[in-house]
């Protein structure tokens, strides 16, 4: 275990699996007390058990973060219990596939509720607490789909673009109060939803990975490493940043070169 977050208190939303799980475990391994949020209580408790087995400290907070009341309660109760809140990772999202002209109102709004609204709720509740204690770090998970258009991801990509814009505004508003607000834009990361999507494509995983300059799908742990940098003092002069971790996809125009 390391000590880059020793003595700090962190909340990670949607941490029952995927990127959130990897971030929660990485933070705990670096000394943070981690509140593991998920709407699936069994999944959240499983991550808490993993952290404890590795010698870390964590607890679960079961909540659907599309509810502003539940997000506020989670943040306020964490700060009251531990006396502070040093890091908040707004990681929850609701992917949905469908062409723009076929997207029903209900699905569009559901994507925004979990992806963008929840990020706003977290920022709004955490900023006063962090300002009063002298600072903190807020990390929002966006997506490479929020930087460029992806066919079939109109709702998700638009919500993630909103997360990026909200991050920059919040960073400007809070920088003088020593609160840093940044966003990570992961590309294709090896999580169950992506695996199901890739497996359904012609050519499956090999063909999909060939379209990525790095020639592979990323790992949740690689995104956790980026989050650790943003949570730690090593990024003390970084705020309003958009850090892309997508294997080179967003830098590419056309197809990657043949090997």
C-alpha positions in Angstrom: 0.0 0.0 0.0 1.1 3.6 -0.7 0.5 6.8 1.1 -0.4 9.4 -1.6 -3.9 9.8 -0.2 -3.1 9.0 3.4 -5.7 10.4 5.9 -8.0 11.6 3.2 -11.7 10.8 2.7 -13.1 10.0 -0.8 -16.4 9.2 -2.3 -16.6 7.3 -5.6 -20.0 6.9 -7.3 -21.0 3.9 -9.3 -18.1 2.0 -7.7 -19.6 -1.4 -7.6 -18.0 -2.4 -10.8 -15.8 -1.3 -13.7 -13.9 2.0 -13.5 -15.5 3.0 -10.2 -14.5 -0.2 -8.6 -10.9 0.2 -9.8 -10.7 3.8 -8.6 -12.1 2.9 -5.2 -9.6 0.1 -4.7 -6.7 2.3 -5.9 -7.6 5.1 -3.6 -7.9 2.8 -0.6 -4.5 1.2 -1.5 -3.0 4.7 -1.3 -4.4 5.3 2.2 -7.8 7.0 1.6 -10.9 6.1 3.5 -13.3 5.4 0.6 -17.1 5.6 0.5 -18.2 3.1 -2.1 -21.4 4.3 -3.7 -23.6 2.2 -6.0 -27.3 1.6 -6.4 -26.6 -2.1 -6.1 -25.9 -2.7 -2.4 -24.5 -6.2 -3.0 -22.0 -4.9 -5.5 -21.0 -2.0 -3.2 -20.4 -4.3 -0.2 -18.4 -6.7 -2.3 -16.0 -3.8 -3.2 -15.8 -2.8 0.5 -14.9 -6.4 1.3 -12.2 -6.4 -1.4 -10.7 -3.2 0.1 -10.8 -4.5 3.6 -9.2 -7.8 2.6 -6.3 -5.8 1.1 -5.8 -3.8 4.3 -7.8 -0.7 3.3 -10.7 1.1 4.8 -14.1 1.6 3.2 -17.8 1.6 3.7 -20.8 1.4 1.3 -23.4 4.0 0.7 -26.3 2.7 -1.4 -27.9 5.4 -3.5 -29.3 6.2 -6.9 -27.3 9.3 -7.7 -30.0 10.6 -10.1 -31.7 11.7 -6.9 -30.4 15.1 -5.7 -31.6 14.3 -2.1 -29.6 11.0 -2.0 -26.5 12.6 -3.4 -26.7 15.5 -0.9 -27.3 13.1 2.0 -24.3 10.9 1.0 -21.9 13.9 0.8 -23.2 15.6 4.0 -23.3 12.4 6.0 -19.7 11.4 4.9 -18.4 14.8 5.9 -20.2 14.7 9.2 -19.0 11.3 10.0 -15.3 11.8 9.1 -15.0 15.5 9.6 -14.0 16.2 6.0 -14.4 15.3 2.3 -11.2 15.5 0.3 -12.1 13.8 -2.9 -15.3 13.3 -4.9 -15.3 11.2 -8.0 -18.5 11.7 -10.0 -18.3 8.5 -12.0 -21.9 7.3 -12.6 -23.3 7.2 -16.1 -26.1 5.5 -18.0 -25.1 4.5 -21.5 -27.9 4.1 -24.1 -27.7 3.2 -27.7 -30.0 4.6 -30.4 -30.1 6.9 -33.3 -31.1 10.5 -32.6 -34.4 10.3 -34.6 -35.3 7.1 -32.7 -34.5 8.2 -29.2 -37.6 8.3 -26.9 -37.9 11.2 -24.4 -37.8 8.8 -21.4 -34.5 7.3 -22.4 -32.9 10.6 -23.2 -33.9 12.0 -19.8 -32.8 8.8 -18.0 -29.3 9.1 -19.5 -29.0 12.8 -18.5 -30.3 12.1 -15.0 -27.6 9.7 -14.1 -24.8 11.1 -16.3 -25.0 14.9 -16.1 -27.6 15.7 -13.4 -25.8 13.5 -10.8 -22.5 15.2 -11.6 -24.1 18.5 -11.0 -25.7 17.3 -7.7 -22.3 16.1 -6.5 -20.6 19.3 -7.3 -23.3 21.4 -5.7 -23.2 19.5 -2.4 -19.4 19.0 -2.2 -18.2 22.5 -3.0 -19.3 24.2 0.2 -17.9 21.5 2.3 -14.5 21.5 0.6 -14.4 25.3 0.6 -15.0 25.4 4.3 -12.2 22.9 5.0 -9.7 24.7 2.8 -9.9 22.7 -0.5 -10.4 19.4 -2.2 -10.4 17.6 -5.5 -13.4 16.8 -7.6 -13.0 14.4 -10.5 -15.7 13.9 -13.1 -15.7 11.0 -15.4 -16.6 12.1 -18.9 -15.9 10.1 -22.1 -14.1 10.3 -25.4 -17.7 10.2 -26.7 -18.1 13.7 -25.2 -15.3 15.0 -27.4 -16.4 13.6 -30.8 -19.6 12.2 -32.2 -20.2 8.5 -32.0 -23.1 7.0 -34.1 -25.7 5.6 -31.8 -24.4 7.4 -28.7 -26.2 10.8 -29.1 -27.7 10.9 -25.6 -24.6 9.5 -23.8 -22.1 11.7 -25.8 -24.2 14.8 -25.3 -24.5 14.2 -21.6 -20.7 13.6 -21.3 -20.0 16.8 -23.3 -22.1 18.6 -20.7 -20.0 17.0 -17.9 -16.9 18.5 -19.6 -18.4 22.0 -19.8 -19.7 21.8 -16.3 -16.2 20.7 -15.1 -14.6 23.8 -16.6 -17.2 26.2 -15.2 -16.9 24.7 -11.7 -13.1 24.8 -11.9 -13.2 28.5 -12.6 -15.7 29.2 -9.9 -13.8 27.3 -7.2 -10.1 27.7 -8.0 -9.5 30.6 -5.6 -11.0 28.4 -2.8 -8.4 25.7 -3.4 -10.8 23.3 -5.0 -9.6 21.5 -8.1 -12.2 20.2 -10.6 -11.0 18.1 -13.5 -12.4 15.5 -15.8 -11.2 12.2 -17.3 -12.3 11.1 -20.7 -11.8 7.4 -21.0 -12.0 5.7 -24.3 -12.9 2.0 -24.7 -12.3 0.4 -21.3 -12.7 -3.3 -20.6 -15.9 -3.4 -18.7 -18.9 -5.7 -19.0 -21.1 -3.3 -21.0 -18.2 -2.6 -23.5 -17.5 -6.4 -23.8 -21.1 -7.0 -24.8 -21.0 -4.3 -27.3 -17.7 -5.4 -28.9 -18.8 -9.0 -29.0 -21.8 -8.0 -31.0 -19.8 -6.2 -33.7 -18.6 -7.9 -37.0 -15.2 -9.3 -36.3 -15.6 -9.1 -32.5 -12.9 -7.9 -30.2 -9.9 -8.4 -32.6 -11.5 -6.1 -35.2 -12.5 -3.5 -32.7 -9.0 -3.4 -31.1 -7.4 -3.0 -34.6 -9.3 0.3 -34.9 -7.5 1.7 -31.8 -4.0 3.1 -32.4 -2.8 1.4 -29.2 -4.2 -1.8 -30.6 -6.0 -2.8 -27.4 -8.9 -1.9 -25.1 -7.9 -0.1 -21.9 -8.1 -1.5 -18.4 -10.1 0.1 -15.6 -7.0 0.2 -13.5 -5.4 2.5 -16.1 -8.2 5.1 -15.6 -7.8 4.6 -11.8 -4.2 5.7 -12.1 -5.3 8.9 -13.8 -7.8 9.5 -11.1 -5.1 9.0 -8.4 -3.0 11.7 -10.0 -5.9 14.1 -10.0 -6.8 13.2 -6.4 -3.2 13.6 -5.1 -1.1 16.6 -4.4 0.9 15.8 -7.5 -1.8 17.6 -9.5 -1.9 20.6 -7.2 -1.8 23.1 -10.1 -4.2 21.2 -12.4 -7.8 22.4 -12.5 -10.3 22.6 -15.3 -8.3 20.0 -17.2 -9.7 17.3 -19.6 -7.4 14.3 -19.4 -8.0 11.9 -22.3 -7.1 8.2 -21.9 -8.3 6.5 -25.0 -5.3 4.8 -26.6 -4.9 7.6 -29.2 -8.4 7.4 -30.7 -9.3 11.0 -30.3 -6.0 12.1 -31.8 -6.7 10.1 -35.0 -8.0 11.3 -38.3 -8.7 8.3 -40.5 -7.6 4.8 -39.8 -4.6 3.8 -37.7 -1.6 2.8 -39.7 -1.0 -0.9 -40.5 1.7 -2.6 -38.4 
